[in-house]
Structures are given as structure tokens and as C-alpha cells.
Amino acid sequence: MQGMDSQELHAGIHMVPVEVIE
């Protein structure tokens, strides 16, 4: 997730840590 990082980071931060998103 390169471009989605910004949006997914805010929405996914409650569910999964930032390390998993990146």
C-alpha cells in the first residue's frame, strides 16, 4: 500500500499497528 498509506493509516491504526500497514 503505497498511495493508500495515508488513508489506510488513519482507518487501520485502530485495528493494526503502523508496521503491519507498511
C-alpha positions in Angstrom: 0.0 0.0 0.0 1.9 3.0 -1.2 -0.7 5.6 -2.2 -3.3 4.2 0.2 -0.9 4.5 3.2 -2.2 8.0 4.1 -5.9 6.9 4.3 -5.3 3.4 5.5 -3.0 4.6 8.2 -5.9 6.7 9.8 -8.5 4.0 9.4 -6.4 1.0 10.1 -4.4 2.4 13.0 -7.1 1.2 15.4 -7.0 -2.3 14.1 -3.4 -3.0 13.2 -0.1 -1.2 14.0 1.6 1.0 11.5 4.3 -1.6 11.0 1.8 -4.0 9.6 0.2 -1.4 7.2 3.6 -0.6 5.8 
